[in-house]
Amino acid sequence: MKFHFNGVLRGVTTNGGKHVVNLGRILPQIQGGGESLSQRYDPSRVTDERGSTHRNRNHLKLRSKQMADTSAKFIPLPYDGIETILNGAITVQEKDPTKGYSVGIVGKSGVGKSAIMVEHSRKLGRTIIEVVLSHCTPSDVSGIIDISGDYTVQKMPEWGKRLFDALDRDEKVTLLFEEYPTAAIDTMTATSRIIYDLEVAGRSFAGGDVLILLNGNRREDKAAVNRIPEHLVSRVQWFTLEPDLEATKAYGIANGWPSWILAFLNWHPEALHDQADKDGSQFPCPRSWAKIAAWANAVQLEPRLELISMAGTIGVGWATQVAAFLKVFRNLPLNPAEIFADPENADIPDPATKADVLWALLGSLAHQVDKKKADAFVTYLLRCPPEFAVCSFKEAHKRDSDLRKTEAFT
């Protein structure tokens, strides 16, 4: 007799007794005549009508997809945890300076990977040696081979000379391999002994205070990257950095971004990083917002050129929306001074129909509030929808540390 299970055929014969055939978790009971056969259901193999057994290709494709999906998962590293991770790597390296304990950070373009690493090392007074790996050949990394003499000699690469010069001066060094996954595979392989054996051109820097950091993009970021060889993947502790609105706004406040940029991002948080088109055109990201802020603080452009300038930084679609919002911001129907003077009775724009006006207004208030205006500011916020009020309160709180000493902010 033939037994059908989800389209997979199994041959079964019985001898008149009662037998159980194990098909995975299903235990059908079969009665009849003939010999018994007990089989375990194997989804990776199928038996056709002629009794021939072969590989189930559909199962293999599904299994391959499941494995790919699993390997693509990650736990994002929060921005406020980066400094702790980098400090931890330094501590581990100091406890055993004879081995390499490297840290790599990957993520979308323009989220601040390089800037964070550089800023952290500068804050600690470390000498930074940057090697843009995507611009290097293997010999640029490990040193060119000199065959002019009786035997081959590996010459020290330029960056290696800077490294040893810094160590000779008893300096603490951060060796930063930029754009690591964008490099050719042979170039990445050339870093193997540097990362793990702490050696370049036959000379060891083990025992010196050298922190090795790597950064770059991933394939899903639509960057021109190569797959990192497995033996290099296992030699580095990898972290993934994702765009973070609060961290970006905190950076913007600390670096004097115009308040209208922060207000717009409150209104459209999805504009923080939007690479939806992925066609090589401009897109908004923390790096591009920083560029817009730099232009806005340094150059006064007429609206027409302002739109064109922003379009060249964040794309036409988002630039058009920012320009429209900026027009609202510059022509608010309510004067912030009037709100500070009478916060209990001042009008509140309808969040359902004039959300852009309310975001612009609260962004302006958060930028102008000081210790004397703190009570009025909070009074007005308490009358606003919570999702608007909380963003404005947090921005004012981050912008001016003196506000934290007022009764209204405690």
C-alpha positions in Angstrom: 0.0 0.0 0.0 1.0 3.7 -0.4 0.9 6.1 2.5 0.7 9.9 1.6 2.1 12.5 4.0 2.1 16.1 2.8 2.8 15.0 -0.8 5.8 12.8 0.3 5.2 9.1 -0.6 6.4 6.3 1.6 6.1 2.5 0.8 4.6 0.5 3.6 3.6 -3.2 3.7 2.1 -5.2 6.6 1.7 -8.9 7.5 -1.7 -8.7 9.2 -0.4 -7.4 12.4 -0.8 -3.9 13.9 2.2 -1.7 13.3 3.2 2.0 13.9 5.1 4.0 11.3 7.0 7.0 12.7 6.6 10.0 10.3 8.1 12.8 12.3 5.7 13.7 15.0 2.8 11.8 13.3 2.4 8.2 14.4 -0.2 6.7 12.1 -1.4 3.2 12.9 -1.5 0.9 9.9 -3.2 -2.5 9.6 -3.1 -5.0 6.8 -1.0 -7.9 5.5 2.7 -8.2 4.7 6.0 -7.0 6.2 6.3 -4.0 8.6 8.6 -1.0 7.9 9.3 1.8 10.4 10.7 5.0 9.1 11.5 8.5 10.4 10.2 11.3 8.3 13.0 13.2 6.6 11.9 16.4 4.9 15.2 16.6 3.0 14.5 13.4 1.0 11.5 12.4 -1.0 10.4 9.1 -2.6 8.6 9.3 -6.0 5.9 6.9 -7.4 8.6 4.5 -8.8 10.2 4.1 -5.4 13.3 6.2 -6.2 14.6 8.4 -3.3 16.3 11.8 -4.1 17.0 15.1 -2.4 14.1 17.5 -1.7 15.4 20.6 -3.4 12.6 22.8 -2.1 13.5 21.8 1.4 17.2 22.7 0.8 16.2 26.1 -0.6 14.0 26.8 2.4 16.7 25.6 4.8 19.3 27.8 3.1 17.0 30.8 3.4 16.3 30.1 7.1 20.1 30.0 7.7 20.6 33.2 5.8 17.9 35.0 7.7 19.3 33.8 11.0 22.9 35.0 10.2 21.6 38.4 9.2 20.2 39.2 12.7 22.1 41.5 15.0 21.6 43.5 18.2 22.3 47.2 17.7 24.8 48.9 19.9 23.3 52.0 21.5 25.2 55.2 21.0 25.5 55.7 24.8 27.2 52.3 25.0 29.9 52.9 22.4 32.3 54.7 24.8 31.9 51.9 27.4 32.7 49.3 24.7 35.8 51.1 23.5 37.0 51.7 27.1 36.5 48.1 27.8 38.6 47.1 24.7 41.4 49.3 26.0 41.2 47.7 29.5 41.3 44.2 28.0 44.2 45.1 25.8 46.1 46.6 28.7 45.7 43.4 30.8 47.2 41.3 28.0 49.1 43.6 25.6 50.7 40.6 23.8 47.4 39.7 22.0 45.1 41.7 19.8 41.6 42.6 21.0 40.2 44.5 18.1 36.7 46.1 17.8 34.8 46.7 14.6 31.7 48.8 14.1 29.6 48.4 11.0 26.3 50.1 10.0 24.6 52.3 7.5 26.4 55.1 5.8 26.6 58.4 7.6 25.7 57.3 11.1 28.9 58.5 12.7 31.0 55.3 12.9 34.4 57.0 12.1 33.6 60.2 13.9 32.8 58.4 17.1 35.9 56.4 17.1 38.1 59.4 16.3 36.5 61.6 18.9 36.8 58.9 21.6 40.5 58.5 21.0 41.1 62.2 20.9 39.3 62.7 24.2 41.7 60.1 25.7 44.8 61.8 24.2 45.6 58.8 22.0 47.6 59.2 18.8 45.3 58.2 15.9 46.7 56.5 12.8 44.1 56.1 10.1 44.4 53.7 7.3 41.7 53.9 4.6 41.7 50.3 3.7 39.5 50.7 0.6 42.3 52.8 -1.0 45.1 50.3 -0.2 46.7 47.4 -1.9 48.0 44.4 0.1 51.5 45.8 0.0 50.3 49.2 1.3 49.1 47.4 4.4 51.7 44.7 5.1 54.7 46.3 3.3 56.2 45.8 -0.1 58.7 42.9 -0.8 62.2 43.9 -1.6 64.1 41.3 -3.7 67.1 43.4 -4.6 69.4 41.7 -2.2 70.5 38.1 -1.5 67.2 37.4 0.2 63.7 39.0 0.3 63.0 41.7 2.8 59.6 43.2 3.6 59.7 46.9 3.8 57.8 48.8 6.5 54.7 50.5 5.2 54.4 54.3 5.8 51.6 53.9 8.4 53.7 51.3 10.2 56.6 53.8 10.5 54.2 56.3 12.1 53.0 53.6 14.5 56.4 52.7 15.7 57.5 56.3 15.9 54.6 57.0 18.2 55.4 54.0 20.4 59.0 55.0 20.6 57.7 58.3 22.1 55.7 56.3 24.6 52.4 57.4 23.1 49.1 55.5 23.3 48.0 54.7 19.8 44.7 53.9 18.1 45.1 52.2 14.8 41.9 52.8 12.7 41.2 50.7 9.6 38.6 52.7 7.8 36.1 51.3 5.3 37.3 47.8 6.1 34.6 45.7 4.2 35.1 47.9 1.1 38.7 46.7 0.7 39.6 43.9 -1.7 39.7 40.5 0.0 43.5 40.3 -0.5 43.9 43.6 1.3 41.7 42.5 4.2 43.7 39.3 4.4 46.9 41.4 4.7 45.6 42.8 8.0 45.4 39.3 9.5 48.8 39.3 11.3 48.4 42.9 12.2 45.1 42.4 14.0 45.8 39.1 15.7 49.6 38.8 16.0 50.3 42.5 16.4 53.0 42.4 13.8 53.7 44.4 10.6 56.6 43.8 8.2 58.1 41.3 10.5 58.3 43.7 13.5 56.1 43.2 16.5 54.3 45.9 18.4 52.9 43.5 21.0 53.4 45.1 24.4 52.8 48.6 23.1 49.5 50.4 23.9 47.8 49.9 20.6 44.0 49.7 20.2 43.0 48.4 16.7 39.6 49.6 15.5 37.7 48.8 12.2 34.6 50.2 10.7 32.6 50.0 7.5 29.3 49.2 5.9 27.3 46.0 5.2 25.9 44.6 2.0 22.3 45.5 3.1 23.5 49.2 3.2 23.9 49.0 -0.6 27.6 49.8 -0.2 30.4 48.5 -2.4 31.6 45.9 0.1 33.1 42.4 0.0 32.5 39.6 2.3 35.0 39.6 5.2 36.8 36.2 5.3 35.8 34.0 8.2 39.2 33.9 9.8 39.1 37.7 10.0 35.5 37.8 11.3 36.5 35.7 14.3 39.5 37.8 15.1 37.4 41.0 15.7 34.6 41.8 18.1 31.9 43.2 15.8 29.2 45.7 16.7 26.4 47.1 14.6 25.4 50.8 14.9 21.9 51.9 13.8 20.7 55.5 13.4 19.4 57.0 16.7 17.3 60.1 16.8 17.9 61.1 20.4 21.7 60.6 20.0 21.7 62.7 16.8 19.7 65.5 18.4 22.0 65.5 21.4 24.9 65.9 19.0 23.2 68.6 17.1 22.4 70.6 20.3 26.0 70.2 21.5 27.3 71.4 18.1 24.9 74.3 17.6 22.6 73.0 14.9 19.8 75.4 14.0 16.7 74.7 16.0 14.6 74.2 12.8 16.5 71.1 11.9 15.8 69.5 15.3 12.1 70.6 15.0 11.8 69.0 11.6 13.4 65.7 12.8 10.9 65.7 15.6 8.1 66.0 13.1 9.6 63.5 10.6 11.9 61.1 12.6 12.0 58.9 9.5 14.0 61.6 7.8 17.0 60.9 10.1 18.1 58.2 7.8 16.1 57.4 4.7 17.9 55.4 1.9 14.6 54.2 0.4 15.5 54.8 -3.2 18.9 53.1 -3.0 19.7 54.3 -6.5 22.8 56.3 -5.8 21.0 59.5 -5.3 21.4 61.8 -2.2 19.6 60.8 1.0 19.2 62.1 4.5 21.4 60.7 7.3 23.0 62.1 10.4 26.1 63.1 8.4 24.1 65.0 5.8 22.0 66.8 8.4 25.3 67.9 9.9 26.3 69.4 6.5 23.0 71.2 6.3 23.6 72.7 9.7 27.1 73.8 8.8 25.8 75.6 5.7 22.9 77.2 7.6 25.2 78.5 10.3 27.8 79.9 7.9 25.9 81.1 4.7 22.7 83.0 4.2 21.1 81.8 1.0 17.9 83.0 -0.7 15.1 80.4 -0.5 15.6 79.2 -4.1 19.3 78.5 -3.6 18.7 77.1 -0.1 16.3 74.5 -1.6 18.9 73.5 -4.3 21.6 73.3 -1.7 19.6 71.0 0.5 18.5 68.9 -2.5 22.2 68.3 -3.2 22.6 67.0 0.4 19.4 65.1 1.3 17.7 64.6 -2.0 14.9 66.5 -3.8 12.0 64.9 -2.0 13.1 65.6 1.6 14.6 69.0 0.6 11.2 70.1 -0.7 9.6 69.2 2.6 12.3 70.9 4.7 12.0 74.1 2.6 8.2 74.1 3.2 8.7 73.5 6.9 11.4 76.2 7.1 8.9 78.7 5.6 6.5 77.9 8.4 9.2 78.1 11.0 10.2 81.6 9.8 6.7 82.8 9.6 5.1 81.5 12.8 1.5 82.6 13.4 2.3 82.9 17.1 5.1 85.0 18.5 7.2 83.1 21.0 7.5 86.2 23.1 3.8 86.3 23.5 3.7 82.7 24.6 6.3 83.3 27.2 4.3 86.3 28.4 1.0 84.5 28.7 1.5 80.7 28.5 -1.8 79.8 30.1 -3.9 81.6 27.4 -1.7 81.5 24.3 -3.1 79.6 21.3 -1.9 76.1 20.6 -1.9 75.1 16.9 -4.2 72.1 16.1 -1.9 69.0 16.1 -4.3 67.2 13.8 -4.3 69.9 11.0 -1.2 72.0 11.8 1.3 69.5 13.2 4.1 71.2 11.2 3.3 74.6 12.8 3.2 73.1 16.3 6.5 71.3 15.8 8.1 74.5 14.5 6.7 76.6 17.3 7.8 74.2 20.1 11.2 73.9 18.4 11.6 77.7 18.5 10.5 77.8 22.1 13.0 75.1 23.2 15.7 77.1 21.5 14.8 80.4 23.2 13.9 79.3 26.7 16.2 80.3 29.6 16.0 80.2 33.4 13.7 83.2 33.5 11.3 81.7 31.0 11.4 78.2 32.3 8.1 78.3 34.3 6.2 79.8 31.3 7.8 77.3 28.9 6.7 74.3 31.0 3.3 75.8 31.6 2.7 76.0 27.9 4.1 72.5 27.3 1.6 71.0 29.8 -1.2 72.3 27.6 0.2 70.6 24.5 -0.2 67.0 23.4 2.4 64.8 25.3 4.3 63.5 22.2 5.0 67.1 21.2 5.7 68.4 24.7 8.1 65.7 25.7 10.4 66.2 22.7 10.5 70.0 23.3 11.2 69.6 27.0 14.0 67.1 26.4 15.7 69.4 23.8 15.6 72.4 26.1 16.9 70.3 28.9 19.9 69.1 26.8 20.6 72.5 25.3 20.9 74.5 28.5 22.3 72.8 31.6 21.2 75.8 33.8 17.6 74.9 33.1 18.1 71.7 35.1 18.6 73.9 38.2 15.2 75.5 37.9 12.1 74.3 39.8 10.1 73.9 36.6 12.7 71.4 35.2 13.1 69.3 38.4 
